[in-house]
């Protein structure tokens, strides 16, 4: 048997001759995936059946490089289209079982005799290749998914810090939602960069969309105000809610020496554009 399996051409020829049998058995094994084949093809242009044939050929060839390259390609494709990992795992395990069934058929039809050492050697070769495919696939999927999430996070962060010019040297920074320490640091970086790049002399910071600020955030916010002033930009704070004001006052903090304040964004824009 060993000599027969080392001649991969015979096995690949047998595999091609039994392509329909392989697909039929594979679909009977992958019961949850078979109904998703057309959907996955439509979503990600991923042909599961054709790719299963490719993987089997690479495995039977013992081609480590092709197995890894194919796994990376598949990992990126599944991550890009957010396809379910459980489907992939079920599909590859179904390929494994179907391949062994096909090899069993191959041996039976030829009445081949072999000793246990030959069998375990073959088992190790095939299963090692399939395990390598799965390991490489999951690592690549995870790495690429992390990169996609980081890009999306950066996009959201950029959108969550909109600095809007209203004159050549005046901008508005409307803040809404939850303001935590992480976001406060991002806002600080964006503000300092914008002051430098846009030559902002007056920055109206509207806090009417912020429901609460804890002590750490307030401290970070005050440091950003101080930094804004140090860069030659006049900060104007509008829309402070009563609950935030009470919290700030209870901490013994005042904005009097740090920034100008205004009740609403509209009144601030009216006041400071009139001075231009």
URRA-V905537 format. One record per residue. RES is the residue in one letter. PSI is psi in radians with two decimals (* if undefined). OMEGA is omega in degrees with one decimal (none if undefined). Layout:
RES,PSI,OMEGA  RES,PSI,OMEGA
This chain:
X,-0.65,-177.0  X,-0.82,-179.4  X,-0.66,-179.3  X,-0.74,-177.8  X,-0.41,176.0  X,-0.36,176.6  X,1.45,-171.6  X,-0.43,-178.8  X,-0.68,-179.8  X,-0.72,-178.4  X,-0.75,179.4  X,-0.65,177.3  X,-0.74,178.3  X,-0.71,178.9  X,-0.77,178.8  X,-0.67,179.3  X,-0.42,-178.3  X,0.54,-177.2  X,-0.78,-179.5  X,-0.69,178.2  X,-0.76,-179.9  X,-0.82,-178.3  X,-0.74,179.9  X,-0.80,179.5  X,-0.64,179.6  X,-0.78,-179.8  X,-0.53,176.9  X,-0.45,178.4  X,-0.79,-175.0  X,1.25,-172.2  X,-0.58,-177.9  X,-0.45,-175.6  X,-0.54,-171.8  X,-0.55,179.1  X,-0.15,-178.2  X,-0.01,-173.7  X,-0.84,-179.3  X,-0.66,179.3  X,-0.76,179.5  X,-0.66,176.8  X,-0.72,-179.1  X,-0.74,-176.5  X,-0.87,-171.4  X,0.12,-176.1  X,0.70,-178.9  X,1.99,-179.3  X,1.71,-174.1  X,-0.75,-177.8  X,-0.79,178.6  X,-0.69,178.7  X,-0.54,176.1  X,-0.71,177.7  X,-0.71,178.0  X,-0.81,-177.7  X,-0.74,179.8  X,-0.73,179.5  X,-0.77,178.5  X,-0.71,-179.5  X,-0.78,-179.0  X,-0.50,175.9  X,-0.19,-174.7  X,0.73,-175.7  X,1.59,-177.0  X,-0.74,-176.1  X,-0.78,179.6  X,-0.66,178.7  X,-0.81,-179.5  X,-0.76,-179.2  X,-0.72,179.6  X,-0.68,178.2  X,-0.73,178.2  X,-0.76,178.9  X,-0.78,179.6  X,-0.71,-179.9  X,-0.77,179.1  X,-0.74,-179.2  X,-0.79,-178.9  X,-0.64,178.5  X,-0.72,-178.4  X,-0.71,-175.8  X,0.17,177.0  X,0.80,178.7  X,2.65,-173.1  X,2.22,-178.7  X,-0.55,-179.6  X,-0.57,176.5  X,-0.72,-179.1  X,-0.77,-179.9  X,-0.79,178.3  X,-0.70,-177.7  X,-0.80,-178.4  X,-0.67,177.7  X,-0.59,175.3  X,-0.65,175.8  X,-0.74,179.7  X,-0.89,-178.1  X,-0.68,-179.3  X,-0.66,177.9  X,-0.76,179.2  X,-0.60,176.8  X,-0.69,178.8  X,-0.71,178.3  X,-0.63,175.5  X,-0.74,177.7  X,-0.72,179.2  X,-0.79,-179.1  X,-0.78,-178.1  X,-0.74,-177.2  X,-0.44,-178.7  X,0.03,178.9  X,0.79,-175.7  X,2.50,176.8  X,2.44,179.0  X,2.77,178.9  X,2.88,-176.8  X,-0.63,-179.8  X,-0.71,178.7  X,-0.74,-178.6  X,-0.83,-176.9  X,-0.53,175.7  X,-0.78,178.4  X,-0.77,179.8  X,-0.75,-180.0  X,-0.75,-178.7  X,-0.85,-176.0  X,-0.87,-177.0  X,-0.56,175.8  X,-0.71,179.6  X,-0.76,179.4  X,-0.67,176.5  X,-0.67,177.5  X,-0.71,177.5  X,-0.86,-178.5  X,-0.79,-179.7  X,-0.83,-179.8  X,-0.72,179.0  X,-0.88,-175.5  X,-0.66,177.8  X,-0.81,-179.5  X,-0.73,177.5  X,-0.85,-178.0  X,-0.79,-179.3  X,-0.79,-177.0  X,-0.65,178.2  X,-0.70,177.7  X,-0.70,178.9  X,-0.73,178.3  X,-0.75,179.8  X,-0.67,178.4  X,-0.72,177.4  X,-0.74,178.8  X,-0.68,178.6  X,-0.76,179.2  X,-0.67,178.9  X,-0.79,179.3  X,-0.71,-179.5  X,-0.71,178.6  X,-0.70,179.9  X,-0.47,-177.0  X,-0.04,177.2  X,1.20,-177.9  X,1.99,177.1  X,1.95,-169.5  X,2.03,176.9  X,2.39,174.1  X,-0.36,168.6  X,-3.08,-178.0  X,-0.45,-178.1  X,0.26,-179.6  X,2.36,179.9  X,2.81,176.5  X,2.42,173.0  X,1.62,178.3  X,2.15,-178.6  X,2.33,178.5  X,2.81,175.8  X,-2.74,-177.9  X,2.30,178.4  X,1.74,178.3  X,-3.12,-176.3  X,-0.70,-179.8  X,-0.85,-179.4  X,-0.61,178.6  X,-0.68,178.0  X,-0.70,178.8  X,-0.77,179.4  X,-0.77,179.1  X,-0.82,-179.4  X,-0.79,-179.6  X,-0.70,-178.6  X,-0.87,-179.2  X,-0.74,178.8  X,-0.71,-179.0  X,-0.71,178.1  X,-0.73,-179.6  X,-0.79,-174.2  X,-0.66,-176.0  X,-0.05,-179.0  X,0.87,-177.6  X,2.28,177.3  X,-0.43,176.5  X,2.18,178.2  X,2.01,178.2  X,2.01,-178.2  X,1.92,-176.7  X,2.08,-177.3  X,0.27,-176.7  X,-0.35,179.2  X,0.07,179.5  X,2.09,-175.8  X,-0.63,-177.7  X,2.75,176.8  X,2.19,178.6  X,3.11,-173.5  X,-0.74,-179.9  X,-0.72,-179.9  X,-0.74,178.4  X,-0.77,179.0  X,-0.76,179.7  X,-0.67,179.8  X,-0.72,179.6  X,-0.67,177.0  X,-0.64,177.0  X,-0.70,177.2  X,-0.77,178.9  X,-0.74,179.3  X,-0.67,177.8  X,-0.77,178.8  X,-0.72,179.4  X,-0.47,179.9  X,0.10,176.9  X,0.31,179.8  X,2.38,-179.5  X,2.00,178.5  X,2.39,176.3  X,2.14,-176.9  X,2.26,179.9  X,2.81,171.1  X,0.42,178.3  X,2.16,-179.8  X,2.67,-176.9  X,-0.72,-177.9  X,-0.60,177.7  X,-0.71,178.6  X,-0.76,179.8  X,-0.70,179.2  X,-0.75,-179.4  X,-0.77,-179.8  X,-0.70,-179.8  X,-0.39,177.8  X,-0.03,179.9  X,0.50,-177.3  X,2.53,175.8  X,2.63,178.3  X,-0.06,-170.6  X,-0.76,-176.7  X,-0.04,-175.2  X,-0.68,-174.1  X,2.81,172.0  X,2.68,179.3  X,2.73,178.1  X,2.59,-174.8  X,-0.76,-177.4  X,2.82,176.9  X,-0.72,-178.4  X,-0.76,-178.9  X,-0.62,178.8  X,-0.77,179.0  X,-0.76,179.4  X,-0.77,-177.5  X,-0.85,-170.2  X,-0.42,173.7  X,-0.47,178.6  X,-0.38,-178.9  X,-0.20,-177.3  X,*,none
